[in-house]
C-alpha cells in the first residue's frame, strides 16, 4: 500500500518507519527542510529504542523516503496520515491550526487534480487523523477538505485512528498493538484501514471500528484514566508519609486485584510527557465547553502540579536556610531529565519543573541524563530559567555528584538503579546530619539498603530509615 505521513515528529516518524517495515511504500513529509535533510541522510531526529534498525532498512530498500513537497507525498498515496502537533492552546484546548491547515492544503490539491481530470495517482484518498485531537475534529477536517469542492465518500474520507504508543517501547507497541481503533462512518475507508492493519494484529488483537467521535474520545479517555491511576497512587503515597505506611506494600496489595491491576500504580513526582498533561487538559476543556464540571480531572491536574514540586519541598526541609532563597549556596545533582526512561522527550517533564523550582529557591543544579541533555538545553534556551540559581550539565552521572550537597533522582533510567553507591557517597558533600543526602523521586532504591550504605535517604510514600553507618 502507498502511504503518506504528514509530520515527522514522534508519532509521524515512528508510524512511517513501522509502516515501511511491514512492506508499504511510505513518504514522510515535513515543512522543516533541515529535519527532512537529516532524515534523508540517515540521521534520526528522535531517540526511540529499536527505531534505527527499521529506519535504516526502509531507506536502504527504498520503501521509506522523505520530502518537503506535500503534493509529491500525497499523489500516489492510498492513505494520508496527519501526524501533526496539537499543542495546548488557550485554556488547555488542543490547538488544531496545523491539522486544519494541512487539511485545507489537501482539499486544494484534490480539487486541482479533479479539475485536471484526476491525473495519475490522484484518486480516492483516506485522510487519517493520527494526532491526538478532540471530539469533533474529524468533522472539522472533513469540512476543511470539502470546502474546495471535493466530495466526501467519493474523492476522500476522513478517519480517526488514535495512537497508543508508549515512548521508550513505541516500536514494539506499533508493531504489536494491543488494539487498533478506527473511527469512520465509511465502509470503504474502514475496509482499507483493516487491510492496512491486519499484518500488525496476526496474534488476534482486535481492530475496533467505531464512529469518529467515539474513536476520538477513546484516546483521551485512555490517557485520562492512566493519569488518574498515577495521581491516585501519588495521593496514597502522600498519605502513607503522614501515617507511616509503605506505598510499595500498598501498591502490591491492591495491584493483585484483577479489577485494578498492577500497571500505573507507582508513586513518584508526577506524570509528564507529550500525552498525559496535554490530553487531560484537553478533555477537561472539552467538558467545560459542554457545561460539565469534570471534578476528577480537575483534581488530577491540581495534584500533579503539586506533586512535581514535592521533592523541592523535601530538599528545603533538609537543606534550607530560611528566607526567600533558602537554597542559596547549595549545589544539587540531578539524575534524569526526560519525562520517563528510554526517550529524549522532555515535554512537561517533572525534572524540568523541579529544576525551575530549585533554581528559583537559589540552588545551582548539575544535571545528567543518558539521552535528554540536548533536548533540555533547547527547552531552556526557548524558556530561560527565571530564578537566581544556575543550571549546568554533566557528561557522566558520577561527575554530577562531585561536591553536590544532595543527589536527586528524577527519572528512573535503568543505569540509576544499581550505581556504585560508594562513588556517590564519596562525591557528595556531608549533609547537616553527617550523612550524604539522596532524594529519590522515583523510588528506585531500597530504603533499608540506603540506610546500611550510610545515606540519609528520602523517597515518595515510604517510611524513612535512619542511616546506620557512615558512608566512608
PAMARTI-586827 format. One record per atom (N, C-alpha, C): x, y, z; residue in one letter. Coordinates in steps of 0.2 Angstrom, whole numbers, plus 2048, in hexadecimal, padded with zeros to 3 digits. Example, Ala and Ser with C-alpha at 12.3 -4.5 7.8 and 13.67 -1.06 7.14 Angstrom:
8427E4827a 83E7EA827a 8427F0827a 8407F5823s 8447FB824s 840800827s 
//
This chain:
8047FA800x 800800800x 804806800x 80280C7FDx 8068127FDx 803816802x 808819806x 80681D80Cx 80A82380Cx 80682980Ex 80982F80Fx 808831817x 80E83381Ax 80D835821x 80F83C821x 80B841823x 80C848824x 80E84A82Bx 81484B82Bx 81784D832x 81C848834x 82284A836x 827845838x 82984683Fx 825847843x 82684784Ax 82684084Dx 825840853x 825839857x 820834854x 81A836853x 815831851x 816830849x 817835845x 81883583Ex 81E83083Cx 82383283Fx 82982E83Dx 82982783Fx 826825845x 82681E848x 82181B843x 81B81E841x 81681B83Dx 81981A836x 81C81F833x 81F81E82Dx 82481882Cx 828818831x 82D813831x 82A80C832x 82680B836x 823805837x 81E802832x 81A80782Ex 817805829x 81B803823x 821806822x 82680481Dx 8297FD81Fx 82A7FC825x 82D7F5827x 8287F0825x 8217F1825x 81C7EC823x 81B7EB81Cx 81F7EF818x 81F7EE810x 81C7F380Dx 8197F8810x 8167FE80Cx 81B80380Ax 819806805x 81D80C802x 81B812806x 81F815809x 81D81B80Ex 82182180Cx 81E82780Bx 82182D80Ax 81F831810x 824834814x 823838819x 82583F817x 820844819x 82184B817x 82184F81Dx 82585581Cx 826859822x 82886081Fx 826866822x 82786C81Fx 82E86E822x 83186B826x 83886C829x 83D869825x 84086D820x 84586B81Bx 84B86881Ex 84D86B824x 853868827x 85286182Ax 84C86082Dx 84A859830x 84A85482Ax 846856825x 84685281Fx 84D85081Cx 85185581Cx 858853819x 85C84E81Ex 85B84F824x 85E84B829x 85B844828x 855843827x 85283C827x 854839820x 85583D81Bx 85783B814x 85E838815x 86283B819x 86983981Ax 86A83481Fx 864831822x 86582B826x 86682D82Dx 86483382Fx 865835836x 85E836839x 85C83283Ex 856832842x 855839846x 84F83C846x 84F84284Ax 84B841851x 84A83B852x 847839859x 84B83385Cx 84B832862x 84E82C865x 848827867x 848821864x 84381C866x 847815865x 84781186Ax 84B80B869x 847807864x 84C804860x 8497FF85Ax 847803854x 847809854x 84480D84Ex 84A80D848x 85080D84Ax 85580E845x 856808841x 855802843x 8567FC83Fx 8507FD839x 84A7FE83Bx 8457FE836x 846804831x 84880A834x 849810830x 84E80F82Bx 85480C82Dx 85980A828x 857806823x 853800825x 8517FC820x 84C7FF81Bx 84880381Dx 843806819x 84680A814x 84B80E816x 84E813811x 85280F80Cx 85680A80Fx 85A80680Bx 856802805x 851800807x 84D7FC802x 8488007FEx 8488077FFx 84480B7FBx 83D80C7FDx 83B809803x 834809805x 832810809x 83781380Bx 836819810x 83A81F80Dx 83782480Bx 83A82A808x 83783080Cx 83A83680Bx 83983C80Fx 83984280Ax 83484680Bx 83384C806x 83085280Ax 831858807x 82E85E809x 82885F805x 82685C800x 82185D7FBx 81B8597FCx 81685C7FFx 810859801x 80C8557FBx 80C8587F5x 8098557EFx 80D84F7EDx 81384F7EDx 8188497ECx 8168437F0x 8158457F7x 81383F7FBx 80C83D7FAx 8078417F9x 80083F7F9x 7FE83C7F3x 80183E7EDx 7FE83C7E7x 7FE8347E6x 8038307E8x 8028297E7x 7FF8267EDx 7FD8297F2x 7FB8267F8x 7F48247F8x 7F381E7FBx 7EC81B7FCx 7EA81E803x 7EE81F808x 7ED82180Ex 7F1827810x 7EF82C813x 7F3832815x 7F283381Cx 7F7832820x 7F7833827x 7F983A829x 7F583D82Dx 7F6844830x 7F9843837x 800843838x 80384283Ex 806849840x 80284E842x 804855842x 80485784Ax 80785C84Cx 80785E853x 800861854x 7FE86085Ax 7F786285Dx 7F9865864x 7FD86A864x 7FF86D86Bx 7F987086Fx 7FA870875x 7F4874879x 7F487B877x 7EE87D876x 7EC884875x 7E988787Bx 7E688D87Ax 7E389087Fx 7DE88C883x 7DF88C88Ax 7DB88888Ex 7DC88188Ex 7E187E88Bx 7E387788Ax 7E0874885x 7DC877880x 7D987487Ax 7DE873875x 7DE86D872x 7E286B86Dx 7E2870867x 7E8873865x 7E887785Fx 7E9873859x 7E4874854x 7E387084Ex 7E5874848x 7E9879849x 7EB87D843x 7EF87983Ex 7F4875840x 7F887183Cx 7F486C838x 7EF86883Cx 7EB863839x 7E7866834x 7E386B836x 7DE86E831x 7E287282Bx 7E887482Cx 7EC878827x 7EE873822x 7F086D824x 7F286781Fx 7EB86581Bx 7E686481Fx 7E086281Cx 7DD867817x 7DE86D818x 7DD872813x 7E187180Cx 7E787080Ex 7EC86F808x 7EA868804x 7E8863808x 7E685D804x 7E085E800x 7DB862803x 7D58637FFx 7D78677F9x 7DB86C7F9x 7DD86F7F3x 7E186B7EEx 7E58677F0x 7E98627ECx 7E485D7E8x 7DF85A7ECx 7DA8567E9x 7D68597E4x 7D485F7E6x 7CF8637E1x 7D38657DBx 7D98667DBx 7DD8687D5x 7DE8627D1x 7DF85C7D4x 7E08567D0x 7DA8547CDx 7D48557D1x 7CD8537CEx 7CC8577C8x 7CE85E7C8x 7CC8627C3x 7D08607BDx 7D685E7BEx 7DB85B7B8x 7D98557B6x 7D38527B8x 7D184B7B6x 7D58467BAx 7D68477C0x 7D98427C5x 7DF83F7C1x 7E58437C1x 7EB8407BFx 7ED83A7C2x 7F28377BFx 7F48307C2x 7F68307C9x 7F382C7CDx 7F482C7D4x 7EF8307D8x 7EC8357D5x 7E88397D9x 7E08367D9x 7E08307DCx 7D982D7DDx 7D782E7E4x 7D282A7E7x 7CF82A7EDx 7D582A7F3x 7D482E7F8x 7D982E7FDx 7D582D804x 7D8829808x 7D682980Fx 7DB82D813x 7D8832816x 7DC83781Ax 7DB835822x 7E0834825x 7E083182Cx 7E3836831x 7DF838836x 7E183B83Cx 7E5837840x 7EB837840x 7EF833845x 7F183784Bx 7F183E84Ax 7F3842850x 7ED841855x 7EF84285Bx 7EA842861x 7E6849860x 7DF84885Fx 7DB84E85Dx 7D484D861x 7D1853863x 7CB852866x 7C5850862x 7C084E866x 7BA84C862x 7B785185Ex 7B584F858x 7B3853853x 7B885584Dx 7BE85384Ex 7C485584Ax 7C3852843x 7C184C843x 7C084983Cx 7BB84D838x 7B584F83Bx 7B0853837x 7B485A835x 7B885D839x 7BB863837x 7C0862831x 7C485C832x 7C885B82Cx 7C5859826x 7BF856826x 7BB854821x 7B985B81Dx 7B685F822x 7B486681Fx 7B986A81Cx 7BF86A81Fx 7C586D81Cx 7C786B815x 7C6864814x 7C886180Ex 7C2863809x 7BC86180Bx 7B7862806x 7B5869804x 7B786E807x 7B6875805x 7B98767FFx 7BD8727FCx 7C08747F6x 7BD8707F0x 7B786D7F2x 7B386A7ECx 7B48637EBx 7B88607EFx 7B88587EFx 7B38557F3x 7B184F7F1x 7AC84C7F4x 7AE8467F9x 7AB8477FFx 7AC841804x 7A983B802x 7AD835803x 7AA82F801x 7AC82D7F9x 7AD8327F6x 7AF8317EFx 7B68337EDx 7B88397EFx 7BF83B7EEx 7C38397F5x 7C08397FAx 7C4838801x 7C0836806x 7C283380Bx 7BF832812x 7C4834817x 7C183681Dx 7C6838823x 7C5832828x 7CA83082Bx 7CA82B830x 7CE82D836x 7CB82B83Cx 7CF82D842x 7D2826844x 7D9826845x 7DD820847x 7E282284Cx 7E0823852x 7E4825858x 7EA820859x 7F082385Bx 7F581F85Dx 7F581E864x 7F8818866x 7F981686Dx 80081486Ex 80581886Cx 80C81686Dx 80F819873x 812814877x 81681687Dx 81D81887Bx 81F81E87Cx 82682087Ax 82B81B87Ex 83081987Bx 83581487Dx 83480D87Bx 82D80B879x 82B805876x 827806871x 82780C86Dx 82280D868x 823809862x 829807860x 82980285Ax 8267FC85Cx 8277F9862x 8237F3863x 81C7F4864x 8197F9866x 8127FB867x 80F7FB860x 8137FE85Bx 8107FF855x 8107F9851x 8157F5851x 8167EF84Ex 8117E9850x 8107EA857x 80B7E585Ax 8067E885Fx 8027EC85Cx 7FD7F0860x 7F87EC864x 7F67EE86Ax 7F17EA86Ex 7EA7EB86Ax 7E97F0867x 7E37F1863x 7E47F785Ex 7E17F7859x 7E17FD854x 7DA800854x 7D9806855x 7D380A855x 7D280D84Ex 7CD80C84Bx 7CB810845x 7C4813845x 7C4819844x 7BE81D844x 7BC81F83Ex 7B681C83Bx 7B481E834x 7AD81C833x 7A982082Fx 7A281E82Ex 7A281C826x 7A881B823x 7A981981Cx 7AB81181Cx 7A780D819x 7A9806819x 7AF805814x 7AF80980Fx 7B580980Bx 7BC80B80Ex 7BC810812x 7C2812816x 7C380D81Bx 7BE80A81Fx 7BF805824x 7C27FF821x 7C07FD81Bx 7C37F7818x 7CB7F8816x 7CC7FE814x 7D3800812x 7D7800818x 7D580381Ex 7D9803824x 7DA7FC827x 7D57F8826x 7D67F1829x 7DB7ED825x 7DB7EE81Ex 7E07EB81Ax 7E77ED81Cx 7E87F481Ex 7EE7F781Fx 7F17F4826x 7EC7F382Bx 7EE7F1832x 7EE7E9833x 7EB7E682Ex 7EB7DE830x 7F27DB831x 7F77DD82Dx 7FE7DA82Fx 8007DB836x 7FE7E0839x 8007E2840x 7FD7DF845x 7F77DB844x 7F37D8849x 7F27D1847x 7F77CE845x 7F67C6843x 7F67C2849x 7F77C584Fx 7F77C1855x 7EF7C1858x 7EB7C5855x 7E47C5856x 7E27CB85Ax 7E67D085Bx 7E47D685Fx 7DF7D985Ax 7DA7DD85Dx 7D47DF859x 7D67E6855x 7D37E684Fx 7D27ED84Cx 7CB7EF84Dx 7CA7F4851x 7C47F7853x 7C17FC84Fx 7BC7FB84Bx 7B9800847x 7B380384Ax 7B380A84Ax 7AE80D84Ex 7AD81484Ax 7A881884Dx 7A781F84Ax 7AD82384Cx 7AD829848x 7B382D849x 7B4830850x 7AE833853x 7AE836859x 7B083185Fx 7AE82B85Ex 7B0826863x 7B7824863x 7BA82485Dx 7C182385Cx 7C582885Fx 7C382F85Ex 7C6834861x 7C6835868x 7C083386Bx 7BF833872x 7C382D875x 7C4828872x 7C8822875x 7CF824876x 7D2827872x 7D9829874x 7DA82E87Ax 7D583387Ax 7D6837880x 7D4833887x 7CE82F886x 7CC82B88Cx 7D282688Ex 7D582388Ax 7DB81F88Cx 7E0822890x 7E282888Dx 7E882C890x 7E582F897x 7DF831897x 7DD83489Dx 7DC82F8A3x 7DA8298A1x 7DA8238A6x 7E08218A8x 7E58218A4x 7EC81F8A6x 7EF8258ABx 7EE82B8A9x 7F08318ADx 7ED8318B3x 7E782F8B4x 7E382E8BAx 7E68298BFx 7E78238BCx 7EA81E8C0x 7F18208C3x 7F58248BFx 7FC8268C1x 7FA82B8C7x 7F68308C6x 7F48358CBx 7F18328D1x 7ED82D8D0x 7EA82A8D6x 7EF8278DBx 7F48248D7x 7FA8208DBx 7FE8258DEx 7FF82B8DBx 8038308DEx 8008338E4x 7F98348E4x 7F58368EAx 7F68318F0x 7F682B8EEx 7F68258F3x 7FD8268F6x 8028278F2x 8098278F4x 80A82D8F9x 8078338F7x 8078398FCx 804837903x 7FF833902x 7FB831909x 80082C90Cx 803828909x 80782390Cx 80D827910x 80F82C90Dx 815830911x 812832917x 80C834917x 80983791Ex 807832923x 80582C921x 803827925x 808821927x 80E822923x 81381D924x 812816920x 80E81691Bx 80D810917x 813810911x 81380B90Ex 81880A908x 814809902x 81580E8FDx 81180E8F7x 8128088F3x 8198058F3x 81A8008EFx 8167F98F1x 8157F98F8x 8117F38FAx 80A7F48F8x 8087FA8F9x 8017FC8F7x 8007FA8F0x 8047FC8EBx 8047FB8E4x 8037F48E3x 8077F08E6x 8077E98E5x 8007E68E7x 7FE7E98EDx 7F87E68F0x 7F27E78EBx 7F27ED8E8x 7EC7EE8E4x 7ED7EC8DDx 7F37EC8DAx 7F47EA8D3x 7F37E38D2x 7F27DF8D7x 7F17D88D5x 7E97D78D4x 7E57DC8D6x 7DE7DC8D4x 7DD7DD8CDx 7DA7D88CAx 7DA7D88C2x 7D57DD8C0x 7D17E08C4x 7CD7E68C2x 7D17EC8C2x 7D77EC8C5x 7DB7F28C5x 7E17F18C1x 7E57EC8C2x 7EB7EA8BEx 7F17EE8C1x 7F77EB8BFx 7FD7EE8C2x 8007F48BEx 7FE7F68B8x 8017FB8B4x 7FF8028B6x 8048068B5x 80280E8B7x 80180F8BEx 80380B8C3x 80280C8CAx 80880E8CDx 80D8108CAx 8148128CDx 8148198CFx 81581A8D5x 8158218D8x 81C8258D6x 81B82B8D5x 82182F8D3x 8208368D3x 82383A8CFx 8238418CFx 81E8448C9x 8198408C7x 8148428C2x 8168408BBx 8108408B7x 81183E8B0x 8138448ACx 8168438A6x 8188488A1x 81784589Ax 81B848896x 81B84588Fx 81684988Ax 816847884x 81284A87Fx 80B84887Fx 809843883x 802841882x 7FE843889x 80084088Ex 7FB840894x 7F9847896x 7FE84C897x 7FC853899x 7F8856894x 7FA85688Ex 7F6859888x 7EF856887x 7EF84F888x 7E984C886x 7E484D88Cx 7E684D892x 7E284E898x 7DF855898x 7E385A896x 7E1861896x 7DC861890x 7DD85E88Ax 7D985F885x 7D285C886x 7D2856889x 7CB85388Bx 7C8857890x 7CB85A895x 7C885E89Ax 7C5864897x 7C9867892x 7C686D88Ex 7C086B88Ax 7C0865887x 7BA863883x 7B4863888x 7B586088Ex 7B085F893x 7AD866895x 7B286B896x 7B0872898x 7AC875892x 7AE87488Cx 7AA877886x 7A3874886x 7A286E888x 79C86B888x 79886C88Ex 79A870893x 797872899x 79786D89Ex 79C86889Ex 79D8638A3x 7A38648A7x 7A28648AEx 7A78658B3x 7AB85E8B4x 7B085C8B1x 7B38568B1x 7B88568B7x 7B58558BDx 7B98568C3x 7BF8528C4x 7BF84B8C2x 7C48478C3x 7CA8498BFx 7C984C8B9x 7CF84E8B5x 7D18558B7x 7CD8598BAx 7D085F8BEx 7D585D8C3x 7D38588C7x 7D78568CDx 7DD8538CAx 7DD84F8C5x 7E384C8C2x 7E88518C0x 7E68568BCx 7EA85B8BAx 7ED85F8C0x 7E98618C5x 7EC8648CBx 7F18608CFx 7EF85A8D0x 7F48568D4x 7FA8558D0x 7FA8548C9x 8008538C6x 8058598C6x 80285F8C5x 8068658C6x 8098668CCx 8068648D2x 8098648D8x 80E85E8D9x 80D8598D6x 8118538D7x 8188548D4x 8188588CEx 81E8598CBx 82385D8CFx 8208618D4x 8258658D8x 8268628DFx 82385C8E0x 82485A8E7x 82B8588E9x 82F8568E4x 8368558E6x 83A85B8E8x 8388618E5x 83B8678E7x 83A8698EEx 8348678F0x 8328688F7x 8368648FCx 83785E8FAx 83B8598FEx 84285C8FFx 84585F8F9x 84C8618F9x 84C8678FEx 84786C8FDx 847872902x 847870909x 84386B90Bx 842868912x 849866914x 84D863910x 853860912x 859864912x 85986990Dx 85F86D90Bx 85E87590Cx 85787790Cx 85687E90Cx 858882912x 85A888910x 85C88D915x 858892917x 851892915x 84D897916x 84D89D911x 8488A1911x 8488A790Dx 8458A6906x 8468AB902x 8438AA8FBx 8478A58F7x 84D8A48F8x 8518A08F4x 85489A8F9x 8508968FBx 853891900x 85888C8FEx 85988C8F7x 85E8878F5x 86488B8F1x 8658918F3x 86A8958F0x 8718928F3x 8768918EEx 87C88E8F0x 87C8878F0x 8778848EEx 87687C8EEx 87787A8E7x 87A8758E6x 87B8718DFx 87886B8DFx 8738698DBx 86F8638DBx 87085F8D4x 8728598D5x 8738548CFx 86C8528CEx 86A8528C7x 86484F8C5x 86584A8C0x 8638448C1x 86383E8BCx 85D83D8B9x 85C83E8B2x 85683D8AEx 8538448ACx 8528458A6x 84F84B8A3x 84984989Fx 84984389Bx 843841897x 83D84089Cx 837840899x 83183F89Dx 83183889Fx 83483389Cx 83482C89Ex 83B82989Ax 83D82389Cx 843820899x 84281E892x 84781D88Fx 84781B888x 84481F883x 845826884x 84382B87Fx 847831881x 84783687Cx 84A83C87Dx 84584287Dx 83F84087Ex 83984487Ex 839848885x 83984E885x 83985288Cx 83285688Cx 82D855888x 827859888x 82485888Fx 82285D892x 81F85D899x 82285889Ex 82985789Dx 82D8538A1x 82D8558A9x 82B8518AEx 82C8538B5x 8328568B6x 8388538B3x 83F8568B5x 83F85D8B3x 83C85F8AEx 83D8668ACx 83986B8B1x 8338698B3x 83086C8B8x 83486D8BEx 8378678C0x 83B8678C6x 84186C8C5x 84486C8C0x 84A8708BEx 8488788BFx 8428798BCx 8408808BDx 83F8828C4x 83C87E8C8x 83A87F8CFx 84187F8D3x 84587B8D2x 84B87B8D6x 8508818D5x 8508838CEx 8548898CDx 85188F8CFx 84A88F8CFx 8468958D2x 8488968D9x 8498908DCx 84A8918E4x 8528928E5x 8568938E0x 85D8958E0x 86288F8DFx 8608898DEx 8658848DDx 8688848D6x 86E8818D6x 8718808CFx 8708788CEx 86E8768C8x 86C8708C6x 87186D8C1x 8748678C2x 8798648BDx 87585D8BBx 87385D8B5x 86E8588B2x 8728538AEx 87084D8AEx 8728488A9x 86C8448A7x 86C8428A1x 86783D89Ex 86A83A898x 869833897x 86D82F892x 86B83288Bx 86583588Ax 863837883x 86083E883x 85E841888x 859847888x 85D84D889x 86384D889x 86785488Ax 866859885x 86685787Fx 86685C879x 85E85E879x 85A85A87Ax 85385C879x 85186187Fx 854860885x 85486488Bx 85786B889x 85D86B887x 860871885x 85C875880x 85987287Bx 854876876x 84E87987Ax 84C87587Fx 846877883x 84787D887x 84D87D88Ax 84F88388Ex 85188988Ax 854888884x 85588D880x 84F89187Ex 84A88D87Cx 84389087Ax 840894880x 840891886x 83D89388Cx 842893892x 846899892x 84C899897x 84989889Ex 84D8968A3x 84C8968AAx 84B89D8ACx 84689E8B1x 8458A48B4x 8488A68BBx 84B8A08BEx 84D8A18C5x 8558A38C5x 8578A48CAx 85F8A68CBx 8638A08CAx 86189A8CBx 8658948CBx 8678938C4x 86C88F8C3x 86F88D8BCx 86E8868BBx 86E8848B4x 86D87D8B2x 87387C8AEx 8778768AFx 87C8748AAx 87B86C8AAx 87F8698A5x 87E8628A3x 88585F8A4x 8848588A6x 8898548A7x 88A84F8A2x 89084D8A0x 89084889Ax 88F84189Dx 8908408A4x 88F8398A7x 88B83A8ADx 8888348AFx 8848358B5x 8888368BBx 88E8338BCx 8928348C2x 89583B8C2x 89683E8BCx 8998458BCx 89484A8BFx 88D8488BEx 88884D8C1x 88884E8C8x 88A8488CCx 88A8488D3x 89084B8D6x 89584C8D3x 89B84F8D6x 89A8568D9x 89B8568E0x 89A85C8E4x 89385E8E5x 88E85A8E2x 88785C8E3x 88585B8EAx 88085F8EDx 87D85E8F3x 8788598F4x 8758578EEx 8708518EEx 87084F8E7x 86D8488E6x 86C8458E0x 8648458DFx 8618468DAx 85A8468D9x 8598418D3x 85583C8D3x 8538388CEx 84C83A8CBx 84C83C8C5x 84683E8C2x 84383A8BCx 8478368B9x 8458318B4x 84882A8B5x 8448258B5x 84781E8B7x 84A81A8B1x 84F81D8AFx 85481A8AAx 8578148ADx 85780E8A9x 85A8088ACx 8618098AFx 86580D8ACx 86C80D8AFx 86C8118B6x 8668148B7x 8668178BEx 8648128C4x 86280C8C2x 85F8088C7x 8658048CBx 86A8038C7x 8708008CBx 8768038CAx 8778098CCx 87D80D8CCx 88280B8D1x 88880D8D0x 88D80C8D5x 88C8118DBx 88980F8E0x 8878138E5x 88C8168E9x 8928128E9x 8988158EDx 89B81B8E9x 89A81B8E2x 89C8218DEx 8988278DFx 8918258E0x 88C82B8E1x 88E82E8E8x 88F82A8EDx 89082C8F4x 8978308F4x 89C82E8F0x 8A28328F0x 8A28388EDx 89D8398E8x 89C83F8E4x 8988448E8x 8938428ECx 88F8478EFx 89284A8F5x 8908508F6x 8928538FCx 88E850902x 891851908x 88D84E90Ex 887853910x 882850911x 87B853912x 87B85691Ax 87685A91Bx 87685D922x 876858928x 874852927x 87484D92Cx 87A84892Bx 87F84A927x 885846927x 885840922x 87F84091Ex 87F83B919x 87D83E912x 88083B90Cx 87E83D906x 87783C904x 874841901x 86D842900x 86B83F8F9x 86583B8F8x 8628398F2x 85B83A8F2x 85883D8EDx 85183E8EDx 84F83A8E7x 84B8358E8x 8498318E2x 8428328E0x 8418358DBx 83A8378D8x 8378318D4x 83A82B8D3x 8378268D0x 83881F8D3x 83A8208DAx 83A81A8DEx 83E8148DBx 8448168D8x 8488118D5x 84C80D8DAx 84E80F8E0x 85280C8E4x 84E8098EAx 8518048EDx 84E8018F3x 8508058FAx 84B8088FEx 84D80C903x 852808908x 85180290Ax 8557FE90Ex 85C7FE90Cx 85D7FD906x 8647FC903x 867803903x 863808901x 86680F902x 869811909x 86580F90Ex 866810914x 86D80D916x 86D806914x 873802916x 879805912x 87880990Dx 87E80C909x 88081290Cx 87C815911x 87E81B914x 87B821911x 87582090Dx 87282690Ax 86C82990Ex 86B82F90Fx 865832911x 86083290Bx 85B82E90Ax 85882C904x 85182E905x 84E832900x 847834900x 8448318FAx 83E82E8FAx 83A82C8F4x 83382E8F5x 82F82B8F1x 82882D8F0x 8238288F3x 8208298F9x 81B8258FCx 81E81F8FFx 82481F901x 827819905x 82B81C90Bx 82A818910x 82D81A917x 83481C916x 83682191Ax 83D82391Ax 84181E91Fx 84781C91Cx 84B817920x 85281B922x 85381C928x 85981F92Bx 85F81C928x 864820926x 86A81C924x 86E81992Ax 871814929x 87481092Ex 87C81092Ex 87E812929x 886812928x 888819924x 88E81B925x 890820921x 89281E91Ax 892822915x 89382090Ex 89B82090Cx 89F820911x 8A6820910x 8A881990Ex 
//
